[in-house]
Each structure stands twice: as C-alpha cells, then as structure tokens.
Amino acid sequence: MPAQLIDGKLIASDIIREVTDQTRTFIGRHGFPPGLAFILVGSNPGSEIYVKMKGKACEEVGFHSVTDTYPESVDQRTIVERIRVLNADRRIHGILVQLPLPKQIDEPSVIESIDPAKDVDGFHPYNVGRLVIGLPTLRPCTPAGVQELLIRSGYDPSGKHVVVVGRSNIVGKPVANILLQKQAGANGIVTVVHTGASDLERYIATADILIASMGKAGSINGGMLKPGAVVIDVGINRVEDPSAKNGYRIVGDVDFESASEVASAITPVPGGVGPMTIAMLLRNTLQAARSIARA
Ligand SMILES: NC(=O)c1ccc[n+]([C@@H]2O[C@H](COP(=O)([O-])OP(=O)(O)OC[C@H]3O[C@@H](n4cnc5c(N)ncnc54)[C@H](OP(=O)(O)O)[C@@H]3O)[C@@H](O)[C@H]2O)c1
C-alpha cells in the first residue's frame, strides 16, 4: 500500500493561521506587532528568494519586517554594527542573517553578535546549549519543523528508533537533539549517521523514523528502508530536467517513488519540510516578541 503523504504545505498553513490569530492578540495586548529584521548579503539568487518569501510571510501574519541588503564585498564590522543597532531596537524582536555569508565574514562571530533573545534562527551558542540540555529556547526552524510534522501527523517519536542522516549544525545535530529530549513529542532513540559510517544502509534499515538531511539527490531508496518506516526528507536538491521550464527540478534525498511503496508515511519534496521552515520562523518570532515584551 502506498505511504501516507505528510503534507507540509497543509500543516504549515495551519501553523501560519495560528500565528496570525495569536499575532492579533499580541497586538491587542501590547499595541505593536512582532518585528523581524533580515540581513541579506550579496546577490545569491537562493538567498534573495528565501528572504523575499520570509518577508512576504511576515506581512501575511501581521508582523513588522525590515530587510537590510549589503553588497558581497561588505566587511564584517558593518554587519556586526548593524546587528548591535537591531539588538537595541525595541520594534525588532527577531534578527535573521541569511546564510551563507561571503568568505571574508566569520559566520560564527556574526551569529554570536545577535542578542540570543532575538536569535529566531536558533543558531546562537546560548540557544544551542539550552536546546541540548533540554531547556526552553528558540529552536532552529527546519529541525523544529521536522518535529512538528511528526507530531501533527500522529507519529510520536517516543521509543522509536530515529535515524538522522547528516550532522550539520543547521539540520542534523539540532533535529537529533530535539528528538532525543525526555519530553513530549520527542523521547526518540536517536542515531546520527554521517560520512564516517562505512555502512550507511545498515543504519537506515533499522529506522522506524528516518530523517534524511544529507543533501544528496535521491540517494536513499525504498529497498533500503525498514517496511513501515516514517520518512522525513529534508533534502532540497536541483537535478537537471530538460522537460522542465527552467531546465531543472527540485528533489529530496529520498527516491520518493520507491520509498513510498515501502514507508508507512513520507514527506514530498517540494511541499514537505520546506514550507515548515518559514512557519516555524514566524512562530519563533512571535515567541521572541512575547518573551521580550514580558521582560
Ligand atoms: N527544507 C528546508 O527548509 C531545508 C533547510 C536546510 C537545509 N535543507 C536541505 O537539507 C539538506 C542538508 O542540508 P545541510 O545544510 O544539513 O547540509 P550539509 O551541511 O551539507 O550537511 C550534510 C550532512 O550529510 C552528511 N552526508 C552527506 N553525504 C552522506 C552520505 N553519503 N552518507 C552519510 N552522510 C552523508 C554529511 O556528513 P559529514 O558531516 O561527514 O560531511 C553532513 O553531515 C540539503 O539538501 C539542504 O538543501 C533544507
């Protein structure tokens, strides 16, 4: 039987509706909207599109948002000084520096200059540390979106063998840390696999829940899965497709067709994890605005 489709677009739109309602209440209580500032450096087309989409989403839910754009050649001091101004700006509750940054800029230093209370990407070491030890915090958006997809589709990770393929700081490590916490919606038995594994298939074959975040198009197929596994495909990869208008199409790390014959549930790409990232960013910004307004 083909797998159930975990519809990220639908779940993200539910979250966006919730954030819109809660934003109305926030504005009623405080007299101002949550505010989110974007910093965009250079002219990477992907980054430009992401920031545009995030800005549009802010508008939809009733947030105030600003975007500062800088040329590729900008120096680190200029960015850090701007972040200091935003840290002190009472209308701004979230600061998002669109990554990657050009080579002359040290990303960790830039991230550390953001006030952790406004770190809506959840990348500041202060928030990462709180996440690891299980304290409430601003959590990275894509990993938090993965957990939300599981919970809202009825796939509780508690007691399940969760295999995360990939250990990046933005996806693999935080998703593993979120799902292993002794908390509701988590409590998984988590294995993290990376290129150090000599036998990737051995780990994948034991996954009740597989989270693919390796950035390699279609590299996990149905034959590798445990029958009935729940598959969350974080990968976003461009593959050539002469029949497509722009010459390429977007696919995940999992071969959807074969995997959906073996899995019990699976996210599509696009339309799975992708839409959740923006929804969780909006939720994080509202959370930050509430905490700052309370302080
Ligand atoms: N849906 C969204 O909103 C969203 C957000 C962020 C990222 N993504 C996508 O998610 C994917 C991963 O992103 P990322 O930033 O985490 O990528 P990344 O920084 O390139 O990390 C990839 C990870 O996968 C591991 N890996 C690669 N090939 C492997 C293999 N053959 N076997 C085992 N492990 C392997 C790497 O291991 P090593 O550490 O050993 O090198 C690394 O830890 C990308 O396709 C990206 O576009 C999607």
The ligand as a Tripos MOL2 file, in Angstrom:
@<TRIPOS>MOLECULE
LIG
   48    52     1     0     0
SMALL
NO_CHARGES

@<TRIPOS>ATOM
      1 N1         13.7040   22.0580    3.9080 N.am      1 LIG1
      2 C1         14.4200   23.0920    4.3420 C.2       1 LIG1
      3 O1         13.8820   24.1200    4.6810 O.2       1 LIG1
      4 C2         15.9040   22.9250    4.4350 C.ar      1 LIG1
      5 C3         16.6480   23.6920    5.3210 C.ar      1 LIG1
      6 C4         18.0230   23.4600    5.4120 C.ar      1 LIG1
      7 C5         18.6290   22.5260    4.5710 C.ar      1 LIG1
      8 N2         17.8480   21.8410    3.6880 N.ar      1 LIG1
      9 C6         18.4470   20.8310    2.7960 C.3       1 LIG1
     10 O2         18.8260   19.7150    3.5950 O.3       1 LIG1
     11 C7         19.9870   19.1040    3.0510 C.3       1 LIG1
     12 C8         21.0630   19.0840    4.1180 C.3       1 LIG1
     13 O3         21.4000   20.4000    4.4610 O.3       1 LIG1
     14 P1         22.6410   20.7200    5.4070 P.3       1 LIG1
     15 O4         22.8080   22.1800    5.4330 O.co2     1 LIG1
     16 O5         22.4660   19.9600    6.6600 O.co2     1 LIG1
     17 O6         23.8180   20.0540    4.5060 O.3       1 LIG1
     18 P2         25.3590   19.8790    4.8240 P.3       1 LIG1
     19 O7         25.8430   20.9580    5.7240 O.co2     1 LIG1
     20 O8         25.9980   19.6740    3.5030 O.co2     1 LIG1
     21 O9         25.4200   18.5030    5.6530 O.3       1 LIG1
     22 C9         25.1770   17.2840    5.0440 C.3       1 LIG1
     23 C10        25.3990   16.1880    6.0640 C.3       1 LIG1
     24 O10        25.0920   14.9480    5.4510 O.3       1 LIG1
     25 C11        26.1850   14.0580    5.6230 C.3       1 LIG1
     26 N3         26.3050   13.2290    4.4320 N.ar      1 LIG1
     27 C12        26.4880   13.6250    3.1490 C.ar      1 LIG1
     28 N4         26.5830   12.5660    2.3310 N.ar      1 LIG1
     29 C13        26.4570   11.4730    3.1110 C.ar      1 LIG1
     30 C14        26.4800   10.0730    2.8680 C.ar      1 LIG1
     31 N5         26.6360    9.5890    1.6370 N.pl3     1 LIG1
     32 N6         26.3400    9.2370    3.9180 N.ar      1 LIG1
     33 C15        26.1710    9.7080    5.1630 C.ar      1 LIG1
     34 N7         26.1420   11.0250    5.4620 N.ar      1 LIG1
     35 C16        26.2890   11.8800    4.4510 C.ar      1 LIG1
     36 C17        27.4110   14.9160    5.8230 C.3       1 LIG1
     37 O11        28.3530   14.1860    6.5920 O.3       1 LIG1
     38 P3         29.7650   14.7910    7.0990 P.3       1 LIG1
     39 O12        29.4450   15.6560    8.2710 O.co2     1 LIG1
     40 O13        30.5370   13.5900    7.4730 O.co2     1 LIG1
     41 O14        30.3030   15.5620    5.9260 O.co2     1 LIG1
     42 C18        26.8300   16.1140    6.5770 C.3       1 LIG1
     43 O15        26.8240   15.8910    7.9600 O.3       1 LIG1
     44 C19        20.3490   19.9290    1.8130 C.3       1 LIG1
     45 O16        19.7640   19.3220    0.6770 O.3       1 LIG1
     46 C20        19.6860   21.2580    2.0670 C.3       1 LIG1
     47 O17        19.3800   21.9520    0.8780 O.3       1 LIG1
     48 C21        16.5210   22.0060    3.6090 C.ar      1 LIG1
@<TRIPOS>BOND
     1     1     2 1
     2     2     3 2
     3     2     4 1
     4     4     5 ar
     5     4    48 ar
     6     5     6 ar
     7     6     7 ar
     8     7     8 ar
     9     8     9 1
    10     8    48 ar
    11     9    10 1
    12     9    46 1
    13    10    11 1
    14    11    12 1
    15    11    44 1
    16    12    13 1
    17    13    14 1
    18    14    15 2
    19    14    16 1
    20    14    17 1
    21    17    18 1
    22    18    19 2
    23    18    20 1
    24    18    21 1
    25    21    22 1
    26    22    23 1
    27    23    24 1
    28    23    42 1
    29    24    25 1
    30    25    26 1
    31    25    36 1
    32    26    27 ar
    33    26    35 ar
    34    27    28 ar
    35    28    29 ar
    36    29    30 ar
    37    29    35 ar
    38    30    31 1
    39    30    32 ar
    40    32    33 ar
    41    33    34 ar
    42    34    35 ar
    43    36    37 1
    44    36    42 1
    45    37    38 1
    46    38    39 2
    47    38    40 1
    48    38    41 1
    49    42    43 1
    50    44    45 1
    51    44    46 1
    52    46    47 1
@<TRIPOS>SUBSTRUCTURE
     1 LIG1         1 GROUP 0 **** ****
